[in-house]
Amino acid sequence: MIGESTTEAWDDRTFEVSRFHTRGRMHTDGAGARIVDQIYVERIRPTAREPLPRIVCVHGTDQTGLCFLRTADGRPGWAYDFAQLGWEVYVVDQVARGRSVYDPAVHGPLTRLPLGEVEALFTGAAAHHRFPRAGSHARWPGGPGVSGNPAFDAFATSQVASLADVALAEELNTRALTELFDSIGGAVLLTHSQASVFGFQLCDHEPDLVHKHITIEPNGPPFHDIEPIPSARVDDAGDRAAPPGRPWGITRLPLTYEPATRSPDELRSTRLPGGAGLRNGGWLQQEPARTLPRLARTPQVVVSADASFRSDIDGWTHRFLVQAGVPAVHLRLSDHGFSGNGHMMMQEENSVAIARLLSEWARRDAPSSILDSTAPGNPGTVEGWGPTAPPRARASAADRSTAGQL
């Protein structure tokens, strides 16, 4: 599956780069036969030494793998930072995104964020002040990421459309990533934003292939969307209690619960008040909570910036995982000396240092070494490893929802 390799250099660093597509599947209709649902992959590895671990990076809404390959101000991206740190790195374009073919007859309509929303949520929060911590956002290269900033203008040209059917995206990307992980023999998985749901699904489908799951500001919070931008649609507590955006808790499609569930309606959620680090209220399972035994076989880390629209939301995802018996930590960048970062932290001025922190965590034998904050080289204290539950067979139901992409 691995294509022909080339050698690339950034500054004084040299890397071996291979490019290929996964197999996908054959689709036949009145127009004829064609291959669909394959994903484009770049493999990057240092030429100076043989890397031992593998890491797969999956981007979020309206992005492509480019967000891991280079920064908007022209520096090497996280893929090259991880490779320099001794990883064999795989960067994908989601199904029907970038260099992964889009077939309108198979994949349906597309949707795309307006640039004003990209500025307000991703790159120029301090210029818009549309969520509580927006004024602290200070790490976008060249100042606030708004039109006229060369780094923003470069980033804006890289934005592409995403599948409008977010449940279909979850299904197809989980299948494609399963094929990739089967072919390379397992890896650490790093997901960003929208792609977190693919990561949770992959851990549930193939827990022996996903060694760890690092999810950067995951799609969430559990069950219901919380409006990140104040508007007429919010309720008195500042939340929008919409129909479930993730009816299976942290995904739109089924996960393996114990006791088994045939319908998401069997998952009883309850709204809890906010607290330190938790914006307003959020939803968890009613007690006694069902567990996620297959997902619990893969350690999870939820990573949050301190100046993002998700800063006070990600804690609910972490709490949901721990409540369901999943070994999970919440790694807040501010607890490790990083301030002013937003949702696109891999594009920001201190991206290299953040990559080093994530690499340190990913190399550890979790959860035992994480629990010992005094272990040599430990990147710092992190919260909340939950208990591990035994594995069981996977459920097979299927639901769909088209709620929030981010």
Stockholm file with secondary structure:
# STOCKHOLM 1.0

chainA/1-406         MIGESTTEAWDDRTFEVSRFHTRGRMHTDGAGARIVDQIYVERIRPTAREPLPRIVCVHGTDQTGLCFLRTADGRPGWAYDFAQLGWEVYVVDQVARGRSVYDPAVHGPLTRLPLGEVEALFTGAAAHHRFPRAGSHARWPGGPGVSGNPAFDAFATSQVASLADVALAEELNTRALTELFDSIGGAVLLTHSQASVFGFQLCDHEPDLVHKHITIEPNGPPFHDIEPIPSARVDDAGDRAAPPGRPWGITRLPLTYEPATRSPDELRSTRLPGGAGLRNGGWLQQEPARTLPRLARTPQVVVSADASFRSDIDGWTHRFLVQAGVPAVHLRLSDHGFSGNGHMMMQEENSVAIARLLSEWARRDAPSSILDSTAPGNPGTVEGWGPTAPPRARASAADRSTAGQL
#=GR chainA/1-406 SS CCCCEEEEEETTEEEEEEEEECCCEEEEETTEEEEESCCEEEEEEESSSCCCCEEEEECCTTCCTHHHHBCTTSCBCHHHHHHHTTCEEEEEECTTSTTSCCCHHHHCCEECCCHHHHIIIIICHHHHCCSTTGGGCCCSTTSSCSTTCHHHHHHHHTCCCEESCHHHHHHHHHHHHHHHHHHHTCEEEEEEGGGHHHHHHHHHHCTTTEEEEEEESCSCSSBSCCCSSCCTTCCTTSCCCCSCSBTTSSCSSCCCCBSCCSSGGGSCEEEECCBTTBCSCEEEECSSCCBCTTGGGSCEEEEECSSSTTTTTHHHHHHHHHHTTCEEEEEEGGGGTCCSCCTTGGGSTTHHHHHHHHHHHHTSCTTHHHHCTTSTTCCCCCEEECCCCCCCCCCCCCCCCCCCCC
#=GC SS_cons         CCCCEEEEEETTEEEEEEEEECCCEEEEETTEEEEESCCEEEEEEESSSCCCCEEEEECCTTCCTHHHHBCTTSCBCHHHHHHHTTCEEEEEECTTSTTSCCCHHHHCCEECCCHHHHIIIIICHHHHCCSTTGGGCCCSTTSSCSTTCHHHHHHHHTCCCEESCHHHHHHHHHHHHHHHHHHHTCEEEEEEGGGHHHHHHHHHHCTTTEEEEEEESCSCSSBSCCCSSCCTTCCTTSCCCCSCSBTTSSCSSCCCCBSCCSSGGGSCEEEECCBTTBCSCEEEECSSCCBCTTGGGSCEEEEECSSSTTTTTHHHHHHHHHHTTCEEEEEEGGGGTCCSCCTTGGGSTTHHHHHHHHHHHHTSCTTHHHHCTTSTTCCCCCEEECCCCCCCCCCCCCCCCCCCCC
//
